[in-house]
Amino acid sequence: MHQRGGAPRAGRHARAFMEGLVGVLVRMTTTLYEQEVLLAAMDHNLTSVLTDLLVTSAGGSDEVQRLAAVGLENLSHQSQMLSQPPPSEERRPKKKNILQRLRDAHASRAHVHDSNNRAQNGAGAVEALLGVVEGGESPRAVEAALAALLTLVDDGVADVGAGVAVLAEHDAPRHVLRALRQHRDGAAVARRCFWAVERFLAHGGERCVREVTGDRALPSLLVSAFHKGDAATKQAAESVLRCLHRMPDYSATYESVEL
């Protein structure tokens, strides 16, 4: 049953098999609140494993890339929780004790970081995720990669500016803007891109802001999304437009859009 004409037949099922295996790993990342699962993820360097899958699956399975990105998003959320100061002993003594033991036991190797980005950046995940953002053909994989990257700058991060700086160091504005042009008809990708652009404008340095405002395609994409997009896409585009309106040098470009 496993041979046909002297050649193995397993190859035709390899992609589905790999997708299933990666799916199991990703399900593990949804239960990181369990101490045993978290320790296993640290012991086996799950961040690095998922990062490698992003790279090795390029040009192969879009689903593997999507799943790996989802796993990295979950790991990043967990590292944010662990990097926060422990709750007061009076209110939540048990949780504090567990988190403190994990920090002490894995201080030299855990991907826990005080700027909410070392888990991804240290393992090269930022570069790998940006590679999917710019070069991915599957909108679902691109959206998942954007979602993972945006955990560095979401509202739960203590220092959003630090997360934006990390992304800017890896030329993220250029990658995000290119993805926006390539997937302009995909509402989910557009929303993620607009949200990233808003963060770049609100928290980025001069170079980061200049990269965004210098993109010639952005005005028409924003106006189109504002007038033709669904409610969520319109809201995301509106946030970017409001940021631009607060910049005197660029507000004239967007005067035709009523907010």
ZAKOLVO-173385 format. One line per 4 residues: their letters; for each residue x, y, z of C-alpha. Coordinates in pm, whole numbers, plus 50000, padded with zeros to 5 digits. Example, Ala and Ser with C-alpha at 12.3 -4.5 7.8 and 13.67 -1.06 7.14 Angstrom:
# residues 2
as = 51230:49550:50780; 51367:49894:50714
END
This chain:
# residues 259
mhqr = 50000:50000:50000; 50295:50229:50051; 50467:50152:49720; 50361:50224:49367
ggap = 50593:50141:49082; 50879:50106:49329; 50839:50463:49459; 50697:50562:49798
ragr = 50349:50711:49793; 50392:50901:50119; 50493:51219:49936; 50139:51297:49825
hara = 50033:51310:50190; 50339:51488:50327; 50182:51834:50324; 49867:51727:50506
fmeg = 50078:51534:50756; 50300:51836:50825; 50000:52064:50862; 49855:51824:51117
lvgv = 50178:51814:51317; 50209:52191:51320; 49846:52217:51421; 49923:52007:51728
lvrm = 50209:52242:51822; 49985:52543:51781; 49719:52390:52003; 49988:52362:52270
tttl = 50040:52738:52252; 49676:52791:52350; 49733:52616:52684; 50049:52793:52799
yeqe = 49873:52885:53122; 49940:52523:53223; 50279:52510:53393; 50380:52179:53234
vlla = 50298:52302:52884; 50484:52628:52937; 50791:52446:53064; 50782:52211:52764
amdh = 50757:52507:52526; 51063:52662:52688; 51261:52338:52704; 51207:52267:52334
nlts = 51247:52629:52222; 50907:52632:52056; 50954:52990:51936; 51255:52884:51731
vltd = 51073:52577:51596; 50779:52784:51473; 51013:53045:51327; 51196:52777:51129
llvt = 50863:52651:50997; 50783:52999:50865; 51105:52998:50664; 51114:52637:50548
sagg = 50749:52647:50439; 50801:52947:50211; 50684:52846:49865; 50527:52534:50011
sdev = 50233:52510:50245; 50055:52838:50314; 49866:52664:50592; 50188:52571:50774
qrla = 50298:52933:50756; 49962:53050:50886; 49965:52803:51173; 50324:52889:51266
avgl = 50233:53258:51276; 49933:53186:51497; 50158:52992:51733; 50405:53280:51751
enls = 50120:53519:51825; 50012:53301:52117; 50368:53275:52247; 50413:53650:52224
hqsq = 50095:53711:52423; 50222:53471:52689; 50562:53639:52710; 50386:53971:52763
mlsq = 50199:53828:53058; 50514:53684:53210; 50708:54005:53159; 50462:54212:53358
ppps = 50531:54277:53727; 50380:54001:53942; 50051:54086:54113; 50056:54184:54477
eerr = 50095:53896:54718; 49782:53995:54907; 49553:53967:54604; 49695:53677:54399
pkkk = 49967:53497:54594; 49941:53166:54405; 49983:53316:54059; 50274:53525:54177
nilq = 50453:53224:54317; 50411:53023:53996; 50532:53303:53771; 50824:53380:53997
rlrd = 50936:53017:53997; 50919:53009:53618; 51129:53324:53593; 51389:53191:53834
ahas = 51408:52847:53674; 51440:52971:53318; 51605:53311:53351; 51898:53209:53131
rahv = 51700:53058:52843; 51334:53162:52855; 51198:53393:52588; 51056:53625:52851
hdsn = 51146:53988:52793; 51099:54318:52967; 51023:54510:52648; 50762:54263:52523
nraq = 50958:54175:52209; 51265:53967:52292; 51076:53639:52249; 51016:53711:51883
ngag = 51317:53923:51802; 51572:53698:51973; 51470:53396:51770; 51458:53583:51441
avea = 51081:53558:51431; 51034:53924:51339; 51235:53876:51020; 51054:53552:50935
llgv = 50711:53703:50996; 50793:54007:50786; 50902:53772:50509; 50554:53621:50511
vegg = 50394:53968:50523; 50576:54083:50213; 50610:53764:50014; 50314:53555:50123
espr = 50056:53477:49857; 49790:53355:50097; 49591:53640:50256; 49522:53420:50558
avea = 49893:53357:50615; 49973:53727:50571; 49700:53825:50815; 49827:53574:51072
alaa = 50183:53705:51036; 50063:54063:51083; 49864:53961:51390; 50175:53805:51544
lltl = 50387:54113:51473; 50124:54349:51611; 50139:54183:51952; 50456:54389:51996
vddg = 50258:54713:51972; 49911:54628:52096; 49730:54808:52376; 49850:54564:52640
vadv = 50218:54643:52582; 50381:54860:52846; 50600:55049:52598; 50444:55063:52252
gagv = 50723:55289:52129; 50981:55019:52203; 50783:54766:52001; 50749:55009:51711
avla = 51123:55075:51726; 51195:54702:51695; 50967:54674:51393; 51116:54987:51237
ehda = 51467:54844:51275; 51355:54557:51053; 51202:54791:50795; 50850:54684:50889
prhv = 50676:54997:50750; 50799:54917:50400; 50693:54552:50428; 50349:54643:50565
lral = 50284:54906:50299; 50381:54663:50026; 50146:54400:50170; 49870:54660:50175
rqhr = 49919:54726:49804; 49936:54355:49720; 49626:54261:49922; 49424:54580:49882
dgaa = 49109:54379:49810; 49141:54171:50126; 48959:54344:50411; 49125:54142:50687
varr = 49478:54213:50566; 49394:54579:50501; 49264:54624:50856; 49581:54478:51004
cfwa = 49797:54694:50778; 49606:55011:50864; 49634:54933:51233; 50010:54886:51197
verf = 50040:55211:51001; 49851:55397:51274; 50099:55266:51530; 50394:55367:51313
lahg = 50259:55720:51283; 50160:55760:51647; 50464:55600:51809; 50738:55585:51545
gerc = 51044:55801:51503; 51105:56048:51224; 51236:55787:50980; 50941:55557:51047
vrev = 50690:55837:50994; 50866:55952:50678; 50851:55598:50536; 50475:55592:50581
tgdr = 50392:55943:50466; 50616:55907:50162; 50418:55614:50023; 50235:55742:49716
alps = 49975:55466:49712; 49864:55512:50072; 49630:55813:50021; 49417:55642:49758
llvs = 49408:55318:49958; 49292:55504:50268; 49025:55700:50083; 48898:55387:49908
afhk = 48881:55192:50235; 48712:55483:50412; 48436:55510:50154; 48399:55149:50034
gdaa = 48522:54925:50315; 48315:54750:50579; 48267:54910:50920; 48584:54766:51073
tkqa = 48802:54854:50773; 48656:55204:50760; 48733:55254:51128; 49093:55137:51081
aesv = 49141:55369:50784; 48984:55655:50978; 49238:55611:51259; 49523:55648:51009
lrcl = 49360:55952:50850; 49319:56118:51188; 49689:56066:51258; 49775:56222:50924
hrmp = 49541:56516:50980; 49735:56598:51297; 50050:56638:51088; 50048:56989:50934
dysa = 50287:56893:50655; 50056:56621:50528; 49702:56715:50630; 49631:56902:50306
tyes = 49660:56577:50112; 49357:56434:50291; 49130:56739:50308; 48878:56576:50075
vel = 48799:56305:50330; 48532:56405:50578; 48587:56248:50918
END
